[in-house]
């Protein structure tokens, strides 16, 4: 019996970058963690959008939809930053679940006030992740990532603020 022929190795992605490979890898790892958390937060926000009920249904339904759209819009930008640094990004839902730190909420029913509170805390946790990404980018001299992170941080802080203000008296 003839020995099995092994598949030739797939060509490696060789995106040009002026960042040192170790530094770029550190930034990519931080960005991939951010990407996983962004997807987890997006899906949780959509879950709450689909399942919110109560006297403020319309307001919360629209708020959650707007916030989910904003979060989803950043995911492509985050993944493209990873690729621009010469690295690879997440490839599947399983990959996301292995990297996410924001917890899923699979409860059959969540009160609207609890949705607001949970999403506010998750957005604030995302801000902390963003600060860690910014720190890694600064250490690598990756000013493009640093600048993008500033915008994403402002968006997450604004979402947390809106959720906080919406929860007062809810």
C-alpha positions as a Markdown table, in Angstrom:
| # | Residue | x | y | z |
|---|---|---|---|---|
| 1 | Unk | 0.0 | 0.0 | 0.0 |
| 2 | Unk | 1.4 | 3.3 | -1.0 |
| 3 | Unk | 1.9 | 5.9 | 1.7 |
| 4 | Unk | -0.7 | 8.7 | 1.8 |
| 5 | Unk | 0.3 | 11.9 | 0.2 |
| 6 | Unk | 0.0 | 14.8 | 2.5 |
| 7 | Unk | -1.7 | 18.0 | 1.3 |
| 8 | Unk | 0.6 | 20.8 | 0.4 |
| 9 | Unk | 0.6 | 23.5 | 3.0 |
| 10 | Unk | -1.8 | 26.3 | 2.3 |
| 11 | Unk | -0.1 | 29.5 | 1.3 |
| 12 | Unk | 0.2 | 31.9 | 4.3 |
| 13 | Unk | -1.4 | 35.4 | 4.2 |
| 14 | Unk | 1.4 | 37.9 | 3.7 |
| 15 | Unk | -0.2 | 41.3 | 4.2 |
| 16 | Unk | 2.5 | 43.9 | 4.2 |
| 17 | Unk | 2.9 | 45.9 | 7.4 |
| 18 | Unk | 5.6 | 48.0 | 9.0 |
| 19 | Unk | 4.7 | 46.7 | 12.5 |
| 20 | Unk | 7.0 | 44.2 | 14.1 |
| 21 | Unk | 5.4 | 40.7 | 13.9 |
| 22 | Unk | 5.4 | 40.2 | 17.7 |
| 23 | Unk | 3.8 | 43.6 | 18.3 |
| 24 | Unk | 1.3 | 43.1 | 15.5 |
| 25 | Unk | 0.4 | 39.7 | 16.8 |
| 26 | Unk | -0.3 | 41.3 | 20.3 |
| 27 | Unk | -2.5 | 43.9 | 18.7 |
| 28 | Unk | -4.3 | 41.3 | 16.6 |
| 29 | Unk | -5.0 | 39.1 | 19.7 |
| 30 | Unk | -6.4 | 42.1 | 21.5 |
| 31 | Unk | -8.5 | 43.1 | 18.5 |
| 32 | Unk | -9.8 | 39.5 | 18.1 |
| 33 | Unk | -10.9 | 39.5 | 21.7 |
| 34 | Unk | -12.7 | 42.8 | 21.0 |
| 35 | Unk | -14.3 | 41.4 | 17.9 |
| 36 | Unk | -15.6 | 38.3 | 19.8 |
| 37 | Unk | -17.0 | 40.6 | 22.5 |
| 38 | Unk | -18.5 | 42.9 | 19.9 |
| 39 | Unk | -20.3 | 39.9 | 18.3 |
| 40 | Unk | -21.5 | 38.6 | 21.6 |
| 41 | Unk | -22.8 | 42.1 | 22.6 |
| 42 | Unk | -24.4 | 42.5 | 19.2 |
| 43 | Unk | -26.3 | 39.2 | 19.4 |
| 44 | Unk | -27.4 | 39.9 | 23.0 |
| 45 | Unk | -28.6 | 43.4 | 22.0 |
| 46 | Unk | -30.6 | 41.9 | 19.1 |
| 47 | Unk | -31.9 | 39.2 | 21.5 |
| 48 | Unk | -33.2 | 41.9 | 23.8 |
| 49 | Unk | -34.6 | 43.9 | 20.8 |
| 50 | Unk | -36.6 | 40.8 | 19.8 |
| 51 | Unk | -37.8 | 40.0 | 23.3 |
| 52 | Unk | -38.4 | 43.3 | 25.1 |
| 53 | Unk | -41.9 | 43.8 | 26.4 |
| 54 | Unk | -43.7 | 46.2 | 28.7 |
| 55 | Unk | -44.9 | 49.8 | 28.8 |
| 56 | Unk | -41.7 | 51.2 | 27.1 |
| 57 | Unk | -41.6 | 48.5 | 24.4 |
| 58 | Unk | -41.4 | 50.8 | 21.4 |
| 59 | Unk | -38.6 | 53.0 | 22.9 |
| 60 | Unk | -36.5 | 50.1 | 24.1 |
| 61 | Unk | -37.2 | 48.1 | 20.9 |
| 62 | Unk | -35.9 | 51.0 | 18.8 |
| 63 | Unk | -33.0 | 51.8 | 21.2 |
| 64 | Unk | -31.7 | 48.2 | 21.1 |
| 65 | Unk | -32.0 | 48.0 | 17.3 |
| 66 | Unk | -30.1 | 51.3 | 16.9 |
| 67 | Unk | -27.4 | 50.1 | 19.3 |
| 68 | Unk | -27.1 | 46.6 | 17.7 |
| 69 | Unk | -26.7 | 48.2 | 14.2 |
| 70 | Unk | -23.9 | 50.4 | 15.6 |
| 71 | Unk | -22.1 | 47.5 | 17.2 |
| 72 | Unk | -22.4 | 45.4 | 14.0 |
| 73 | Unk | -21.0 | 48.2 | 12.0 |
| 74 | Unk | -17.8 | 48.1 | 14.0 |
| 75 | Unk | -17.2 | 44.4 | 13.6 |
| 76 | Unk | -16.0 | 44.7 | 10.0 |
| 77 | Unk | -13.7 | 47.6 | 10.9 |
| 78 | Unk | -12.2 | 45.6 | 13.7 |
| 79 | Unk | -11.6 | 42.5 | 11.6 |
| 80 | Unk | -10.1 | 44.6 | 8.8 |
| 81 | Unk | -7.7 | 46.2 | 11.3 |
| 82 | Unk | -6.5 | 42.7 | 12.2 |
| 83 | Unk | -5.9 | 41.9 | 8.6 |
| 84 | Unk | -4.1 | 45.2 | 8.0 |
| 85 | Unk | -1.6 | 44.2 | 10.7 |
| 86 | Unk | -0.8 | 41.0 | 8.8 |
| 87 | Unk | -2.8 | 38.7 | 11.0 |
| 88 | Unk | -5.9 | 36.5 | 10.8 |
| 89 | Unk | -9.2 | 37.1 | 12.5 |
| 90 | Unk | -12.0 | 35.0 | 13.8 |
| 91 | Unk | -13.6 | 32.5 | 11.4 |
| 92 | Unk | -16.7 | 31.1 | 13.1 |
| 93 | Unk | -19.3 | 31.3 | 15.9 |
| 94 | Unk | -17.2 | 28.7 | 17.7 |
| 95 | Unk | -14.1 | 30.9 | 17.4 |
| 96 | Unk | -16.1 | 33.8 | 18.8 |
| 97 | Unk | -17.3 | 31.7 | 21.7 |
| 98 | Unk | -13.7 | 30.7 | 22.5 |
| 99 | Unk | -12.6 | 34.4 | 22.7 |
| 100 | Unk | -15.6 | 36.3 | 24.1 |
| 101 | Unk | -15.7 | 37.5 | 27.7 |
| 102 | Unk | -19.1 | 39.1 | 27.5 |
| 103 | Unk | -21.6 | 36.4 | 28.7 |
| 104 | Unk | -24.5 | 35.3 | 26.7 |
| 105 | Unk | -28.1 | 35.6 | 28.1 |
| 106 | Unk | -30.2 | 32.6 | 27.2 |
| 107 | Unk | -33.0 | 33.2 | 29.7 |
| 108 | Unk | -36.5 | 32.7 | 28.4 |
| 109 | Unk | -37.7 | 36.0 | 29.9 |
| 110 | Unk | -35.7 | 39.1 | 31.0 |
| 111 | Unk | -37.5 | 42.1 | 32.4 |
| 112 | Unk | -36.9 | 45.3 | 30.4 |
| 113 | Unk | -35.1 | 47.0 | 33.3 |
| 114 | Unk | -32.7 | 44.0 | 33.6 |
| 115 | Unk | -32.0 | 44.2 | 29.9 |
| 116 | Unk | -31.1 | 47.9 | 30.2 |
| 117 | Unk | -28.9 | 47.2 | 33.2 |
| 118 | Unk | -27.2 | 44.2 | 31.6 |
| 119 | Unk | -26.4 | 45.9 | 28.3 |
| 120 | Unk | -25.1 | 49.0 | 30.2 |
| 121 | Unk | -22.7 | 46.8 | 32.1 |
| 122 | Unk | -21.7 | 44.9 | 29.0 |
| 123 | Unk | -21.0 | 48.1 | 27.1 |
| 124 | Unk | -18.9 | 49.4 | 30.1 |
| 125 | Unk | -17.0 | 46.0 | 30.0 |
| 126 | Unk | -16.4 | 46.6 | 26.3 |
| 127 | Unk | -14.9 | 50.0 | 27.1 |
| 128 | Unk | -12.4 | 48.3 | 29.3 |
| 129 | Unk | -11.5 | 45.9 | 26.5 |
| 130 | Unk | -11.2 | 48.8 | 24.2 |
| 131 | Unk | -8.7 | 50.5 | 26.6 |
| 132 | Unk | -6.6 | 47.3 | 26.6 |
| 133 | Unk | -6.6 | 47.3 | 22.8 |
| 134 | Unk | -5.5 | 50.9 | 22.8 |
| 135 | Unk | -2.7 | 50.1 | 25.2 |
| 136 | Unk | -1.5 | 47.2 | 23.0 |
| 137 | Unk | -1.7 | 49.4 | 19.9 |
| 138 | Unk | 0.3 | 52.2 | 21.6 |
| 139 | Unk | 3.0 | 49.8 | 22.7 |
| 140 | Unk | 3.2 | 48.5 | 19.0 |
| 141 | Unk | 3.3 | 52.0 | 17.6 |
| 142 | Unk | 0.0 | 51.2 | 15.8 |
| 143 | Unk | -1.5 | 54.7 | 15.7 |
| 144 | Unk | -4.2 | 53.7 | 13.2 |
| 145 | Unk | -5.7 | 51.2 | 15.6 |
| 146 | Unk | -5.3 | 53.7 | 18.4 |
| 147 | Unk | -7.3 | 56.3 | 16.5 |
| 148 | Unk | -10.1 | 53.8 | 15.6 |
| 149 | Unk | -10.3 | 52.6 | 19.2 |
| 150 | Unk | -11.0 | 56.2 | 20.3 |
| 151 | Unk | -14.1 | 56.3 | 18.2 |
| 152 | Unk | -15.3 | 52.9 | 19.2 |
| 153 | Unk | -14.8 | 53.8 | 22.9 |
| 154 | Unk | -16.8 | 56.9 | 22.5 |
| 155 | Unk | -19.6 | 54.9 | 20.9 |
| 156 | Unk | -19.6 | 52.3 | 23.7 |
| 157 | Unk | -19.6 | 55.0 | 26.3 |
| 158 | Unk | -22.6 | 56.7 | 24.6 |
| 159 | Unk | -24.5 | 53.4 | 24.5 |
| 160 | Unk | -23.9 | 52.8 | 28.2 |
| 161 | Unk | -25.0 | 56.4 | 28.9 |
| 162 | Unk | -28.2 | 56.0 | 26.9 |
| 163 | Unk | -29.0 | 52.7 | 28.6 |
| 164 | Unk | -28.4 | 54.3 | 32.0 |
| 165 | Unk | -30.6 | 57.2 | 31.3 |
| 166 | Unk | -33.3 | 55.0 | 29.8 |
| 167 | Unk | -33.3 | 52.8 | 32.9 |
| 168 | Unk | -34.0 | 55.6 | 35.4 |
| 169 | Unk | -37.5 | 55.1 | 36.6 |
| 170 | Unk | -38.0 | 52.1 | 34.4 |
